[in-house]
């Protein structure tokens, strides 16, 4: 593994993957609501839920990267990402 390569293993990332799949379904529902002329408040409520689900998935992925970096340090190895890289990714989600 080279610097900057955080492992994106579906087994390791099962929680964020589940959240993304759920958000994908929610987004499809939001699109259908708009196409059907649904109530604006209901559409925006569901869109906010999709946004929160995406944010949570992103934070879980960052947390996984942080764990992988810490585990590498504990083994005496070079972490896959620097603290600065992780911080930059974290800030991109905010």
C-alpha positions in Angstrom: 0.0 0.0 0.0 1.4 3.4 -1.0 1.0 6.7 0.8 -2.4 8.1 0.0 -3.9 4.6 -0.5 -6.5 4.0 2.2 -8.0 0.6 1.7 -11.6 0.8 0.3 -12.7 -2.7 1.2 -16.5 -3.3 1.1 -16.2 -5.6 4.1 -14.4 -2.9 6.2 -16.7 -0.2 4.9 -20.0 -2.2 5.2 -21.6 0.5 7.4 -20.9 3.4 5.0 -21.8 1.2 2.0 -25.2 0.4 3.6 -25.7 4.1 4.3 -24.9 5.0 0.6 -27.2 2.4 -0.7 -30.0 3.7 1.5 -29.3 7.3 0.4 -29.4 6.1 -3.2 -32.9 4.7 -2.7 -33.9 7.9 -0.8 -32.6 10.1 -3.7 -34.6 8.0 -6.2 -37.7 8.7 -4.0 -37.0 12.4 -4.0 -36.6 12.5 -7.7 -39.9 10.6 -8.1 -41.6 13.1 -5.6 -40.5 16.0 -7.7 -41.5 14.4 -11.0 -45.0 13.7 -9.4 -45.3 17.3 -8.2 -45.3 16.4 -4.5 -45.4 18.9 -1.7 -42.3 21.1 -1.5 -41.9 20.6 2.3 -42.0 16.8 1.9 -39.5 16.9 -0.9 -37.1 19.1 1.1 -37.5 17.0 4.2 -36.5 13.9 2.3 -33.7 15.7 0.5 -32.3 16.8 3.9 -32.4 13.1 5.0 -30.4 12.1 1.9 -27.9 14.8 2.6 -27.4 13.6 6.2 -27.0 10.0 5.1 -24.3 11.0 2.6 -22.5 13.1 5.3 -22.6 10.2 7.8 -21.2 7.8 5.2 -18.4 10.2 4.4 -17.5 10.6 8.1 -17.5 6.8 8.5 -15.1 6.5 5.6 -12.8 9.2 7.1 -13.0 7.4 10.5 -12.0 4.1 8.7 -9.0 5.9 7.2 -8.0 7.3 10.5 -8.1 3.8 12.1 -6.0 2.3 9.2 -3.5 5.1 9.7 -3.3 4.5 13.5 -3.0 0.7 13.0 -0.1 1.2 10.6 1.6 3.5 13.1 1.2 0.9 15.8 2.8 -1.7 13.6 5.7 0.7 12.9 4.7 1.2 9.3 4.2 4.3 7.3 0.5 5.3 7.5 -1.3 5.3 4.1 -2.2 9.0 4.6 -0.7 11.9 6.5 -2.7 13.7 9.2 -2.8 16.7 6.8 -4.4 14.6 4.0 -7.0 13.2 6.4 -7.8 16.7 7.7 -8.2 18.0 4.2 -10.6 15.1 3.3 -12.5 15.7 6.6 -12.9 19.4 5.9 -14.1 18.7 2.4 -17.2 17.1 4.0 -18.0 20.1 6.1 
